[in-house]
Amino acid sequence: MPLGRSGTVAALGAAQTLAWASTYYLPAILAAPMARDLGVSMPTVFAAFSVALVVSALTGPRSGAAIDRWGGRPVLMATNGIFALGLAALAAAQGPVGLFAAWIVIGLGMGSGLYEAAFSTLVRLYGRDSRNSITGITLIAGFASTVGWPLSTWLEGALGWREACLAWAGLHLLLGLPLNALLPRPPAECAPMAAEPGVAAAPATAPSWRAAVILSAVFAATWFISTAMAAHLPRLLQAAGATLATAVFVGALIGPSQVGARLLEFGLLRKVHPLLSARIAAALHPLGVLALVLGGAPAAALFGVLHGAGNGILTIAKGTLPLVVFGPQGYGHRQGWLMLPARVAQAAAPWLFGMALDRWGAGALALSASIGALAFAALFLLQANWSREPSPPQVARP
């Protein structure tokens, strides 16, 4: 029996939790034992992870186009196999060559099996009426680190890092694959999302290209900030005068703040245009930095809450803004191109922000706040007439 919308969101959200926990959040726990066992440095392990992010960026447009044409079910099911293969290869790695090769395979899966693919799957199924479903899967998968970090820690301590990778690989085949197999196929009567005969595609006007450039820049800026904070937040807060205990406490606030903001988006902000909620969210990191600069270490918790809340809503905006600006037709392919600069920025963020932190200490906050302020300002360049939902595409009837 086909899943209803709530069942689809639940299945896809659970599968996304597994996908994020076993890939994006894996190095934070397993990088140190990997480095010791393979005889490489920690930066080498994270360099391999950065390569995976670049590979995922290059994979995104093709996987998005595949979802436009065939729906998300076959693509996401294939990524479970790719993730399992990459994690098994990582478990078998004996040196830097095997390490990088395994992460390249995992990167292929990340480009086809994380949020962008999930958002494209929902848009292919539900068209313009996808905003609440996109919010729903981010609410569920927002707990990926909450689930993934403790489980990876326990597996590594009880079995070893190689066995932990094999366990995650097994979960993709035993849990992720069946969950994605439950996803409904796109109904035959809905308008095709890919450019096919009989469908009048929207013209590539100058405003649409300008909007695409603006959104790409905003997504790259906000992903740079979120990844930089994820990699360096405790050290950054200590440089700003906070104790280690305070820094750890603030780090623990970010996850609940993200989920709380997504609940707010699902409730109160669902009546607000996605562009307005994105503008509010983009302002929160710079406001948090301002609070930290003015209030010092006592304001660290406020900084963490504001940053986490903004990041939580912006994750949803990455799915909803392209939908409301461009419409559902060709969404997956377009989403892949829009997110390509963001994935590259994400790959570079730990290294670049780490250098800024080494050189400027807490002054590195000026860099992240400036980037966030530019993203906030750029969102005002999206004019209202670009942001309204376009009229439905005309489909030639037989």
PLY file of the C-alpha trace (Angstrom):
ply
format ascii 1.0
element vertex 398
property float x
property float y
property float z
element edge 397
property int vertex1
property int vertex2
end_header
0.00 0.00 0.00
1.54 3.37 -0.99
2.65 5.65 1.83
0.67 8.81 2.49
2.43 12.13 2.77
3.13 11.84 6.50
4.49 8.33 6.03
6.67 9.50 3.16
8.08 12.32 5.27
8.73 9.92 8.16
10.47 7.33 5.97
12.52 9.91 4.12
13.41 11.73 7.34
14.61 8.51 8.97
16.64 7.59 5.88
18.17 11.08 5.87
19.09 10.75 9.53
21.03 7.60 8.69
22.64 9.18 5.62
23.88 12.24 7.51
24.95 10.33 10.64
27.05 7.82 8.68
28.79 10.33 6.38
28.85 14.03 7.25
29.03 13.44 11.00
31.39 10.45 10.83
34.84 12.16 10.82
34.18 14.10 14.03
34.26 10.79 15.94
36.36 8.45 13.80
39.02 10.78 12.37
41.41 10.33 15.30
41.40 6.49 15.37
41.53 6.44 11.56
44.61 8.66 11.56
46.40 6.57 14.20
45.67 3.26 12.49
46.45 4.43 8.95
49.59 6.31 9.91
48.38 9.66 8.58
47.72 13.03 10.21
44.30 14.26 11.27
44.40 17.00 8.60
44.87 14.25 6.00
41.70 12.53 7.13
39.77 15.79 6.94
41.33 16.53 3.54
39.86 13.25 2.28
36.50 14.32 3.71
36.82 17.67 1.92
37.47 15.82 -1.34
34.22 13.93 -0.74
32.38 17.24 -0.40
33.82 18.49 -3.69
32.81 15.22 -5.39
29.31 15.61 -3.96
29.12 19.12 -5.43
29.99 17.86 -8.89
27.53 14.97 -8.59
24.56 17.08 -7.49
23.33 18.42 -10.85
23.28 14.97 -12.50
21.52 13.30 -9.59
19.02 16.16 -9.44
18.25 15.74 -13.14
17.75 12.01 -12.58
15.24 12.74 -9.80
13.43 15.22 -12.06
12.98 12.48 -14.64
12.42 9.30 -12.60
11.60 10.48 -9.09
13.67 10.11 -5.95
12.95 6.49 -5.10
15.43 4.78 -7.48
18.12 7.43 -6.96
17.97 7.30 -3.17
17.88 3.50 -3.17
21.03 3.51 -5.32
22.76 5.85 -2.89
22.26 3.37 -0.06
24.32 0.90 -2.08
26.94 3.56 -2.82
27.15 4.55 0.84
27.50 0.90 1.87
30.25 0.35 -0.70
32.14 3.49 0.32
31.92 2.72 4.04
33.07 -0.85 3.45
36.00 0.49 1.39
36.82 2.89 4.22
36.85 -0.01 6.67
39.28 -1.86 4.39
41.62 1.10 3.79
45.29 0.47 4.56
46.77 3.88 3.81
46.11 7.31 2.34
45.27 5.98 -1.14
42.54 3.72 0.20
41.33 6.51 2.51
40.88 9.01 -0.32
39.39 6.42 -2.67
36.79 5.44 -0.09
35.80 9.03 0.59
35.45 9.69 -3.14
32.88 6.88 -3.30
31.12 8.25 -0.22
31.15 11.68 -1.89
29.25 10.23 -4.85
26.59 9.07 -2.43
26.52 12.41 -0.60
25.90 14.25 -3.87
22.94 11.99 -4.60
21.57 11.11 -1.19
21.55 14.04 1.24
19.16 16.97 1.68
19.23 18.30 -1.89
18.15 14.90 -3.23
15.51 14.56 -0.51
14.11 18.03 -1.26
14.04 17.22 -4.97
12.22 13.97 -4.22
9.50 15.82 -2.32
9.13 18.50 -5.00
8.86 15.77 -7.66
6.04 14.20 -5.63
4.17 17.26 -4.33
5.23 20.19 -6.50
4.68 23.65 -5.03
2.98 22.16 -1.99
6.26 20.82 -0.59
7.28 23.43 1.97
5.86 21.68 5.05
7.20 18.31 3.88
10.68 19.77 3.44
10.45 21.22 6.94
9.29 17.84 8.24
12.32 15.89 7.03
14.70 18.53 8.36
12.98 18.23 11.75
13.64 14.50 11.80
17.13 14.53 10.29
18.07 17.44 12.56
18.82 14.74 15.13
21.44 13.05 12.93
24.35 14.21 15.07
22.39 13.43 18.25
22.02 9.84 17.03
25.20 9.49 15.00
27.87 10.77 17.34
26.94 8.60 20.34
26.43 5.52 18.14
29.74 6.00 16.33
31.47 6.55 19.68
29.97 3.38 21.12
30.76 1.29 18.04
34.34 2.55 17.91
34.89 1.90 21.61
33.30 -1.55 21.57
34.46 -2.85 18.18
36.93 -0.45 16.57
36.61 2.22 13.87
36.73 -0.26 10.98
33.89 -2.30 12.43
31.97 0.92 13.09
32.18 1.75 9.37
31.01 -1.76 8.51
28.10 -1.40 10.94
27.02 1.84 9.27
27.34 0.14 5.87
25.09 -2.66 7.07
22.51 -0.17 8.34
22.31 1.36 4.87
21.42 -2.04 3.40
19.18 -3.26 6.22
17.44 0.01 7.16
18.11 2.82 4.69
17.43 0.80 1.54
14.02 -0.52 2.72
13.03 2.97 3.93
13.79 4.55 0.57
12.09 1.63 -1.19
8.86 2.66 0.60
8.83 6.05 -1.13
5.99 6.42 -3.64
6.66 6.74 -7.32
5.66 10.08 -8.83
2.05 9.84 -10.05
1.77 9.53 -13.79
-0.79 12.30 -14.00
1.41 14.97 -12.44
3.22 17.40 -14.70
6.69 16.20 -15.62
9.46 18.00 -13.78
12.13 17.47 -16.39
12.05 19.21 -19.71
10.15 16.75 -21.87
8.17 16.99 -25.09
4.85 18.71 -24.54
6.00 20.79 -21.57
6.55 24.48 -22.05
9.68 25.31 -20.08
10.01 28.69 -18.43
12.21 31.06 -20.43
15.72 31.69 -19.12
15.24 35.40 -18.52
17.86 37.76 -17.14
16.07 38.05 -13.77
16.04 34.25 -13.40
19.77 34.08 -14.03
20.37 36.92 -11.59
18.22 35.19 -8.99
20.19 31.97 -9.50
23.49 33.78 -8.94
22.14 35.48 -5.81
20.80 32.24 -4.34
24.04 30.39 -5.13
26.03 33.11 -3.36
23.70 33.12 -0.34
23.82 29.34 -0.01
27.63 29.30 -0.35
27.98 32.02 2.31
25.65 30.38 4.81
27.12 26.90 4.34
30.62 28.34 4.81
29.52 29.83 8.13
27.71 26.72 9.38
30.61 24.41 8.50
33.19 26.78 9.96
31.25 26.96 13.22
30.78 23.19 13.32
34.53 22.67 12.94
35.85 25.44 15.19
33.15 26.64 17.60
34.69 25.45 20.91
38.09 26.89 20.04
36.52 30.11 18.75
34.53 30.67 21.95
37.59 30.00 24.08
39.47 32.62 22.07
36.59 34.98 22.87
37.12 34.39 26.60
34.76 31.49 27.37
35.88 28.51 29.40
36.05 25.06 27.83
32.98 24.01 29.83
31.05 27.03 28.52
32.18 26.35 24.96
30.98 22.74 25.19
27.68 23.88 26.70
27.14 26.41 23.90
27.94 23.75 21.31
25.28 21.54 22.87
22.73 24.36 22.51
23.09 24.59 18.74
21.31 21.33 17.89
18.19 22.07 19.98
18.20 25.64 18.65
18.16 24.35 15.08
15.29 21.99 15.79
13.40 24.67 17.74
13.72 27.10 14.83
12.48 24.43 12.42
9.46 23.88 14.66
8.88 27.62 14.51
9.12 27.45 10.71
6.66 24.55 10.70
4.24 26.52 12.90
4.26 30.32 12.93
6.56 30.96 9.97
4.68 28.62 7.63
2.33 31.55 7.01
5.29 33.80 6.13
6.86 33.98 2.68
10.02 31.81 2.56
12.05 34.81 1.44
11.16 36.73 4.60
11.99 33.80 6.88
15.32 33.37 5.02
16.15 37.04 5.57
15.40 36.73 9.28
17.52 33.58 9.51
20.47 35.10 7.62
20.56 37.99 10.11
20.81 35.77 13.19
24.49 34.79 12.97
25.69 38.42 12.58
23.38 39.41 15.45
24.83 36.61 17.56
28.36 37.81 16.83
27.34 41.34 17.80
25.92 40.05 21.08
29.14 38.13 21.77
31.33 41.14 21.00
29.26 43.46 23.20
28.54 41.02 26.02
31.70 38.94 26.06
31.78 35.38 27.35
28.48 35.73 29.30
26.72 36.22 25.94
28.19 33.04 24.45
24.97 31.09 25.03
22.93 33.74 23.23
25.37 33.57 20.33
24.94 29.79 20.15
21.15 29.97 20.19
21.00 32.67 17.50
23.51 30.90 15.27
21.75 27.55 15.67
18.31 29.02 15.00
19.48 30.79 11.86
21.21 27.69 10.59
18.10 25.59 11.22
15.82 27.83 9.16
18.40 28.36 6.40
18.58 24.59 5.88
14.88 24.68 5.03
15.33 27.81 2.89
17.81 25.92 0.71
14.89 23.75 -0.31
12.02 26.23 -0.31
13.57 29.34 -1.87
14.48 27.70 -5.21
10.97 26.24 -5.30
9.21 29.56 -4.76
11.57 31.57 -7.00
11.71 29.17 -9.96
8.82 26.74 -9.47
8.93 22.93 -9.44
9.84 22.22 -13.06
13.47 21.11 -13.36
13.87 21.63 -9.60
16.35 18.81 -8.96
18.76 19.73 -11.75
18.62 23.41 -10.82
19.07 22.61 -7.14
22.22 20.67 -7.95
23.74 23.66 -9.74
22.61 26.14 -7.09
24.25 24.08 -4.34
27.51 23.39 -6.19
29.26 26.57 -4.91
27.90 25.86 -1.42
29.45 22.39 -1.37
32.81 23.81 -2.47
32.58 26.52 0.20
31.70 23.85 2.72
34.78 21.84 1.76
37.05 24.87 2.14
35.49 26.31 5.30
37.33 24.31 8.01
40.72 25.11 6.48
40.10 28.78 5.63
38.35 29.66 8.88
40.99 27.72 10.81
43.68 29.92 9.28
41.67 33.02 10.18
41.32 31.77 13.74
45.05 31.06 13.98
45.88 34.55 12.74
43.19 36.70 14.35
41.85 34.67 17.27
38.36 35.85 18.24
38.70 38.47 15.51
37.80 35.71 13.07
34.23 36.40 14.14
34.42 39.52 12.01
34.92 37.29 8.96
31.90 35.07 9.64
29.72 38.05 10.62
30.68 39.93 7.45
29.89 36.93 5.26
26.55 36.51 7.05
25.74 40.20 6.64
26.50 40.00 2.91
24.16 37.00 2.59
21.46 38.93 4.45
21.88 41.93 2.15
21.93 39.76 -0.98
18.50 38.35 -0.13
17.06 41.87 -0.51
18.20 41.83 -4.14
15.52 39.23 -4.84
12.60 41.31 -6.00
9.04 40.47 -5.04
7.97 39.70 -8.58
10.70 37.04 -8.81
9.64 35.48 -5.55
6.01 34.71 -6.19
5.09 31.27 -7.34
4.97 31.01 -11.12
1.91 29.79 -12.91
1.72 26.04 -13.48
3.52 24.74 -16.56
1.32 24.01 -19.58
1.19 20.34 -20.38
0.18 19.12 -23.80
-2.68 16.70 -23.39
-3.06 13.76 -25.78
0 1
1 2
2 3
3 4
4 5
5 6
6 7
7 8
8 9
9 10
10 11
11 12
12 13
13 14
14 15
15 16
16 17
17 18
18 19
19 20
20 21
21 22
22 23
23 24
24 25
25 26
26 27
27 28
28 29
29 30
30 31
31 32
32 33
33 34
34 35
35 36
36 37
37 38
38 39
39 40
40 41
41 42
42 43
43 44
44 45
45 46
46 47
47 48
48 49
49 50
50 51
51 52
52 53
53 54
54 55
55 56
56 57
57 58
58 59
59 60
60 61
61 62
62 63
63 64
64 65
65 66
66 67
67 68
68 69
69 70
70 71
71 72
72 73
73 74
74 75
75 76
76 77
77 78
78 79
79 80
80 81
81 82
82 83
83 84
84 85
85 86
86 87
87 88
88 89
89 90
90 91
91 92
92 93
93 94
94 95
95 96
96 97
97 98
98 99
99 100
100 101
101 102
102 103
103 104
104 105
105 106
106 107
107 108
108 109
109 110
110 111
111 112
112 113
113 114
114 115
115 116
116 117
117 118
118 119
119 120
120 121
121 122
122 123
123 124
124 125
125 126
126 127
127 128
128 129
129 130
130 131
131 132
132 133
133 134
134 135
135 136
136 137
137 138
138 139
139 140
140 141
141 142
142 143
143 144
144 145
145 146
146 147
147 148
148 149
149 150
150 151
151 152
152 153
153 154
154 155
155 156
156 157
157 158
158 159
159 160
160 161
161 162
162 163
163 164
164 165
165 166
166 167
167 168
168 169
169 170
170 171
171 172
172 173
173 174
174 175
175 176
176 177
177 178
178 179
179 180
180 181
181 182
182 183
183 184
184 185
185 186
186 187
187 188
188 189
189 190
190 191
191 192
192 193
193 194
194 195
195 196
196 197
197 198
198 199
199 200
200 201
201 202
202 203
203 204
204 205
205 206
206 207
207 208
208 209
209 210
210 211
211 212
212 213
213 214
214 215
215 216
216 217
217 218
218 219
219 220
220 221
221 222
222 223
223 224
224 225
225 226
226 227
227 228
228 229
229 230
230 231
231 232
232 233
233 234
234 235
235 236
236 237
237 238
238 239
239 240
240 241
241 242
242 243
243 244
244 245
245 246
246 247
247 248
248 249
249 250
250 251
251 252
252 253
253 254
254 255
255 256
256 257
257 258
258 259
259 260
260 261
261 262
262 263
263 264
264 265
265 266
266 267
267 268
268 269
269 270
270 271
271 272
272 273
273 274
274 275
275 276
276 277
277 278
278 279
279 280
280 281
281 282
282 283
283 284
284 285
285 286
286 287
287 288
288 289
289 290
290 291
291 292
292 293
293 294
294 295
295 296
296 297
297 298
298 299
299 300
300 301
301 302
302 303
303 304
304 305
305 306
306 307
307 308
308 309
309 310
310 311
311 312
312 313
313 314
314 315
315 316
316 317
317 318
318 319
319 320
320 321
321 322
322 323
323 324
324 325
325 326
326 327
327 328
328 329
329 330
330 331
331 332
332 333
333 334
334 335
335 336
336 337
337 338
338 339
339 340
340 341
341 342
342 343
343 344
344 345
345 346
346 347
347 348
348 349
349 350
350 351
351 352
352 353
353 354
354 355
355 356
356 357
357 358
358 359
359 360
360 361
361 362
362 363
363 364
364 365
365 366
366 367
367 368
368 369
369 370
370 371
371 372
372 373
373 374
374 375
375 376
376 377
377 378
378 379
379 380
380 381
381 382
382 383
383 384
384 385
385 386
386 387
387 388
388 389
389 390
390 391
391 392
392 393
393 394
394 395
395 396
396 397
